[in-house]
Amino acid sequence: MNRPIIALDFENREQVEQFLNRFDESLFVKVGMELFYAEGPQIVQEIHARGHDIFLDLKLYDIPNTVGRAMSVLGGLNVAMTNVHAHGGVAMMKRAAESFKDKNPDGKLIAVTQLTSMNELNVSDEQQSKLSLDDSVEHLARLTLSAGLDGVVSSPLESKRIHETCGDDFLTVTPGIRLSEDSVDDQVRVVTPDESRALGTDYIVVGRSITTSEDPVGKYKVVKSLWQG
Ligand SMILES: O=C(O)c1cc(=O)[nH]c(=O)n1[C@@H]1O[C@H](COP(=O)(O)O)[C@@H](O)[C@H]1O
């Protein structure tokens, strides 16, 4: 069973080091925009050198040429996983995959479908989508598969349907994870680790539930045991 991915949404290197120093095992961590923009690509190398696997979450979304060239750079960082926005379209995703895999053939490239902070009204009113949220996630997952990527980011609530339409090998990576006592914050489509397992998700991504806890290692262990069953 995969390890929970911990979102290292910290301001700087010092906070990351303080957090990682508490753990005595190899983790799967996510480096997102805040940390990457603050510290640059070197932070990825430093975390890697500590023996942790990295999901680099920069959610690229631009014209195919720009994303392809950027992905070529990210491919050189040897991360386990990185992502784009599926809304960028099939041509963009294909270019992203070609460039990333050329440099990092074993790395996984996935696409964000509908952010876990979105609800039904955001999709119908703001995006003016004719599709329901669930149908839109499935549509974007199909586009992602057709572009040759390895999987998608969604809520665990959509994982079962994604696997049914895109196959069991197509990865479902799912944030919006909370224990029942946690505050939901800005997330909307929220699921517990054990419910996520029951829904057949491949990876859960957990941030504040662990990183803002007074006992991050203890909380990680609880999340991990609920998730792994
Ligand atoms: O791509 C992501 O990782 C992502 C996609 C999404 O739809 N929702 C989402 O929350 N995320 C990321 O997952 C993490 C969730 O953090 P917490 O809400 O603190 O657990 C954040 O780093 C988000 O940037």
The ligand as an SDF file (V2000), in Angstrom:
LIG
                    3D

 24 25  0  0  0  0  0  0  0  0999 V2000
   -2.5980   19.0780   -7.0100 O   0  0  0  0  0  0  0  0  0  0  0  0
   -2.7690   19.0680   -5.7740 C   0  0  0  0  0  0  0  0  0  0  0  0
   -1.9460   18.5490   -5.0450 O   0  0  0  0  0  0  0  0  0  0  0  0
   -4.0470   19.5750   -5.2400 C   0  0  0  0  0  0  0  0  0  0  0  0
   -5.1410   19.5100   -6.0900 C   0  0  0  0  0  0  0  0  0  0  0  0
   -6.4310   19.7260   -5.5960 C   0  0  0  0  0  0  0  0  0  0  0  0
   -7.4300   19.6090   -6.3120 O   0  0  0  0  0  0  0  0  0  0  0  0
   -6.5640   20.0610   -4.2810 N   0  0  0  0  0  0  0  0  0  0  0  0
   -5.4950   20.2010   -3.4360 C   0  0  0  0  0  0  0  0  0  0  0  0
   -5.7140   20.4780   -2.2490 O   0  0  0  0  0  0  0  0  0  0  0  0
   -4.2230   20.0110   -3.9160 N   0  0  0  0  0  0  0  0  0  0  0  0
   -3.0600   20.2190   -3.0280 C   0  0  0  0  0  0  0  0  0  0  0  0
   -3.1080   19.2820   -1.9530 O   0  0  0  0  0  0  0  0  0  0  0  0
   -2.7290   19.8960   -0.7140 C   0  0  0  0  0  0  0  0  0  0  0  0
   -3.8600   19.7530    0.2700 C   0  0  0  0  0  0  0  0  0  0  0  0
   -3.4840   20.3520    1.4840 O   0  0  0  0  0  0  0  0  0  0  0  0
   -4.3970   20.2900    2.7910 P   0  0  0  0  0  0  0  0  0  0  0  0
   -5.7480   20.8490    2.4210 O   0  0  0  0  0  0  0  0  0  0  0  0
   -3.6530   21.1450    3.7570 O   0  0  0  0  0  0  0  0  0  0  0  0
   -4.4620   18.8360    3.1830 O   0  0  0  0  0  0  0  0  0  0  0  0
   -2.3690   21.3420   -1.0410 C   0  0  0  0  0  0  0  0  0  0  0  0
   -0.9540   21.4080   -1.1420 O   0  0  0  0  0  0  0  0  0  0  0  0
   -3.0000   21.6110   -2.3870 C   0  0  0  0  0  0  0  0  0  0  0  0
   -2.2110   22.4770   -3.1700 O   0  0  0  0  0  0  0  0  0  0  0  0
  1  2  2  0
  2  3  1  0
  2  4  1  0
  4  5  2  0
  4 11  1  0
  5  6  1  0
  6  7  2  0
  6  8  1  0
  8  9  1  0
  9 10  2  0
  9 11  1  0
 11 12  1  0
 12 13  1  0
 12 23  1  0
 13 14  1  0
 14 15  1  0
 14 21  1  0
 15 16  1  0
 16 17  1  0
 17 18  2  0
 17 19  1  0
 17 20  1  0
 21 22  1  0
 21 23  1  0
 23 24  1  0
M  END
$$$$
